C-alpha cells in the first residue's frame, strides 16, 4: 500500500494563536484537564498538535486541550496538507482509532509498577488502568459474581472503558 505523507512542516506556535476547530466534538472534563496538567508538569510537552492552514491562520485538528492548557506557550504543531473534508475525517477518527487498541495486561502491569508520580490526578488515572478487570480466570482464580454488586464503576470520558473505583 502506498501512503501519502501529509505532514508539511513542524512549527512552534503560541497556542492562543491557533484557531479552535468549530467541528471539534471532544469535551474535556476537569479530571482529564488535571491529568494533562500533571503529566505536563512532570514530563513536559512530548507530542505535537495537528493543524491545517486556513486563510485566517492555523486551525486545530487535534490537540485542543493542550492548546487551551498552554495558551501563552509556543507548542509544536504538525502542519498537515489536508483539506477541510480530510481534516474532518482525522478529527472524527483519531481518538476512536487509538481507543480500539487492546491492552497486554502483563506488559501494562510491569510498566505501571515502574512509574512514580507526584500528581494525584495522574496517579488516580494510572490506578484506574491497573484496576481494569482481567479476562475471566486470567489470574488463575475463579470470578465470584456475588462480589460484583459491591464494585462501583467509573467510565473513562476519553475512551469509554469502565474501571472499578
N, C-alpha and C positions, 0 to 999 in steps of 0.2 A: 504494500500500500504506500503510495506517495502522499505525504502530508505536507501542507504548506506551513512555513514558519511565518506567523503573523506578527511577530514582535519586531517593531520598527526601531525602538530605542529604549534605553533606560534613562530616565531623568529624575532628578531630585527636585521636588516641587513643594512649596509651602502648602500644607494640607488644606488650609482655609481657602486657597485659590482654586481648588478642584471643584468642579460643578457636580453636585449630587445628581444621581440618575433618578429622574422622576418615576421611572418604572421599577425602582428597587422594591422588592416585595418582602425583604427581610426586616424584622424588627429586632431590637437588641435589649433584652431585659437587663435590669440592674445587675443581676448575678453574672451575666456574661460580660458586662462592662467591667465589673470588679476583677474578674479573672484576666481579662485583657490587660488592665492596668497592672495587675500583679506580675504577669509574665513580661510586660514591657519594662517594669521597674527592675526585675531580676536579670533579664537577658538582653532586652533592647529590641530594636527593630530587626527582624530576621526574615522578612517577606516583603515583596513589593505589592502595591495595589495595582489593579488593572484599569487602564483608562483608554479612551479613544479621543482623537482630535475632532472637535466640532468648531464651527465658526467663532463661538464665544470663548473657547479655551479647551481645557482637558476635562472630559466628563468621566466620572467614575463608572466602572462596570462592576468591580468587586473591590471591597475594602472600605466601605462607608464607615464602619465603626472605628477602624484605625484612623481614618481621616478626622472623624468627629472627636476622637480622644486626643489627638495631637494637632490641633488646629494651627498653632504657631510654629510648628517644626517642619522642616523640609523632610519629606518622606520619599522613598524610592517608588517610582511609578514605571511600570512596563507600559509603553505606549504601543497599542495594537493597531494594525492596519485592518480594521473591520468596519463595516457599515452598521447602521442602526439595527437592521434585522439580525445580523450576526452577533452584535453586542447583546441583543435580547436573548438569543439562544445561549450565550455564555452566562448571562445573568440568571436565566431560568434553570440551568443545568449544573453549574459549577458546584454548589454546595450539596445538592441532592446526589450527584455523582460521587462525591467524596464520602457521603454518608452510607453509600452502598458497600463500602469496604467492610470486611469481616475481621474480627479480632482473633489473633493467635493468643489464647489465654495465657499460655506458659510464657511466651515472649513478653506479653504485656505485664505480667506479674513480675518478671525479672527486671524489666525497665522501671516499673513503679517503685520497686524496692530500692533502687539506686537514687531516686530523686528526692532532694530536700528542698523545701521552700519556706520562706518566711511569710508568704501571703496566705491568709486564712481562706480567701476565696479560691485561690489556686489549689490549695490543699483539699478543700471540700470537693472540687471537681475531680481531682485525682483519686480521692477516696471513693467517689461515685463510680469511677472506672474500675477500681479494684473490687467493688461490691457487685458488679454486673454478674448476674447469675450464670453459672456454668451450665452446659448441656446436662440433661438427666444423667446421673451416675458418673459424671466426668471425674469426680474426685474419689470414686470407689464407694461412696456411701449412698444409701437409698434416700430418695427425696420423701420427706414426711409432709404430706399436703395439709395436715392439721396445723402446721406452723404457718402456713401461707397467709392465713387470715390475720396474723399478728404483724405482718410486714406491711409498712406503709411505703408506697412507691411515689417517686417524683419522675416527671417526664422532662428530659433534656429539651429545651426550646430550640436548640440548634439542629439536632439530628432526629428527635422523636423517640429515642430509646428510653426505656423505663429503668430506673435504678431504685434499689431499696434504700430507705433513709436510715 
